[in-house]
Amino acid sequence: MATDPSTQLIVATMDGVEQTLSQWLTTFNLLTVVLDPYTHESGWIIPTADRVFAHYEEADIRCAFLVTSDGDGAREYLGKYSKKWLVLVDRNRELVRSLGLERLPALAHIAQDGSLVNSAEGWNPADWRGVLAGVEEAMAWRSKPLLPAPEDPGAFEGTPALA
């Protein structure tokens, strides 16, 4: 069951810049797509995540991939998307564990106070739309990204987050 994460966890970018989760949340909420680079399923959702992030690019929310690997692994796994978006790494899955996530990929919206606003595990467009409805409410954002889009994969439950 998803839970509020520890805001004292150290979270690093793929380039090694480290801050506590609380510091990452100082200015903006965080919308993150959590990926396991050792599975095919997480890779299927990367273009969808890119489209969702682009939709909120001008909103007052920080969009980021959270990849359960080191920086080099995240960079290789995300390819061109690693240059486009903030990429955080969670090599030991401490943030994944703290969030209580059980399946990856996952979508998580974390408020500035560190509370988990909502999350969705695996890929189910209705569940992701539910998370994004909270983003839209918190940001007073009037438009919604199309989910699913014709190029998105079919729904799938994802893989174990802590395997």
C-alpha positions in Angstrom: 0.0 0.0 0.0 1.4 3.4 -1.0 2.4 5.7 1.8 3.9 9.1 2.5 7.6 8.8 1.9 10.4 9.8 4.3 11.4 13.4 3.3 14.8 12.8 4.8 15.8 10.2 2.2 18.7 11.3 0.0 17.7 11.4 -3.6 20.3 11.9 -6.3 20.2 12.9 -10.0 21.7 10.6 -12.5 24.7 13.1 -12.5 25.2 12.6 -8.8 23.7 15.8 -7.3 22.2 14.7 -3.9 19.5 16.4 -1.9 16.9 15.2 0.6 13.5 14.6 -0.8 12.4 17.5 1.3 14.8 19.8 -0.6 13.6 18.5 -4.0 10.1 19.6 -2.8 11.1 23.1 -1.6 9.6 24.9 -4.6 7.3 22.5 -6.4 5.3 19.3 -6.0 6.9 16.3 -7.7 5.3 14.2 -10.4 7.5 11.1 -11.0 7.3 8.1 -13.2 9.1 5.3 -11.4 10.9 2.8 -13.7 12.7 -0.4 -13.3 15.4 -0.5 -16.0 15.8 -4.2 -15.7 12.3 -5.0 -17.1 10.7 -4.5 -20.5 7.4 -3.3 -19.0 8.9 -0.1 -17.6 10.4 0.7 -21.0 7.0 0.5 -22.7 5.7 3.5 -20.7 8.6 5.9 -21.3 7.1 7.6 -24.4 3.8 8.0 -22.5 5.6 9.5 -19.6 7.4 11.9 -21.9 4.0 13.1 -23.3 2.5 13.5 -19.8 5.6 15.5 -18.7 5.4 17.7 -21.8 1.8 18.5 -21.0 2.7 19.8 -17.5 6.0 21.5 -18.6 4.7 25.0 -17.8 2.8 24.0 -14.7 4.2 24.6 -11.2 5.2 21.0 -10.8 8.5 19.3 -11.2 8.4 16.2 -13.5 11.0 13.5 -13.2 11.8 10.0 -14.0 12.9 8.0 -10.9 15.0 5.0 -12.2 16.0 2.1 -9.9 19.6 2.0 -11.0 22.7 4.1 -10.9 23.2 7.2 -13.1 24.9 5.5 -16.0 22.2 2.8 -16.1 19.4 5.4 -16.0 21.1 7.4 -18.8 21.5 4.3 -21.0 17.9 3.1 -20.3 16.2 6.4 -20.9 18.4 7.4 -23.9 17.2 10.7 -25.4 14.7 11.2 -22.6 17.5 11.5 -20.1 18.5 14.8 -21.7 15.0 16.1 -21.8 13.8 15.6 -18.2 15.0 15.5 -14.6 16.2 12.0 -13.8 16.5 10.8 -10.3 18.1 7.5 -9.3 17.1 5.1 -6.6 19.7 2.4 -6.9 18.8 0.6 -3.6 15.1 1.3 -4.1 14.9 3.2 -0.8 12.4 5.8 -2.1 10.4 3.1 -3.8 10.2 1.2 -0.5 9.4 4.4 1.4 6.5 5.2 -1.0 5.2 1.6 -0.4 5.1 0.9 -4.1 4.6 -2.8 -5.1 4.6 -2.7 -8.9 6.6 -0.8 -11.5 6.3 1.3 -13.5 4.4 3.6 -11.2 3.2 7.2 -11.3 3.5 9.2 -8.0 2.4 12.7 -7.2 4.2 14.0 -4.0 3.1 17.4 -2.5 5.6 20.0 -1.3 5.0 18.9 2.3 6.2 15.4 1.4 2.8 13.7 1.5 1.9 11.3 -1.2 -1.1 12.9 -3.0 -1.8 9.8 -5.1 -0.1 7.0 -7.0 -0.8 4.4 -9.6 1.1 1.2 -10.1 1.6 -0.6 -13.4 -0.1 0.9 -16.4 -3.8 1.4 -16.3 -4.9 4.7 -18.0 -7.8 5.2 -15.7 -5.6 5.0 -12.6 -3.0 7.3 -14.1 -5.8 9.8 -15.0 -6.8 9.7 -11.3 -3.3 10.7 -10.3 -3.2 13.4 -12.9 -6.6 14.8 -11.7 -4.9 15.5 -8.4 -2.1 17.3 -10.2 -4.6 19.4 -12.2 -6.5 20.3 -9.0 -3.3 21.2 -7.1 -1.9 23.2 -9.9 -5.2 24.7 -11.1 -4.3 23.3 -14.5 -7.3 23.3 -16.9 -6.3 20.8 -19.5 -5.7 17.0 -19.4 -3.3 14.9 -21.4 -4.9 12.2 -23.6 -4.7 8.9 -21.8 -4.5 6.5 -23.4 -3.3 7.8 -26.7 -3.4 5.5 -29.7 0.4 4.8 -29.5 0.2 3.9 -25.8 0.6 0.2 -24.7 -2.4 -1.8 -23.5 -2.9 -1.9 -19.8 -0.5 -4.1 -17.8 0.1 -4.7 -14.1 3.9 -4.1 -14.1 6.6 -6.1 -12.3 7.4 -6.4 -8.6 9.0 -3.2 -7.3 11.2 -4.7 -4.7 12.2 -8.0 -6.5 
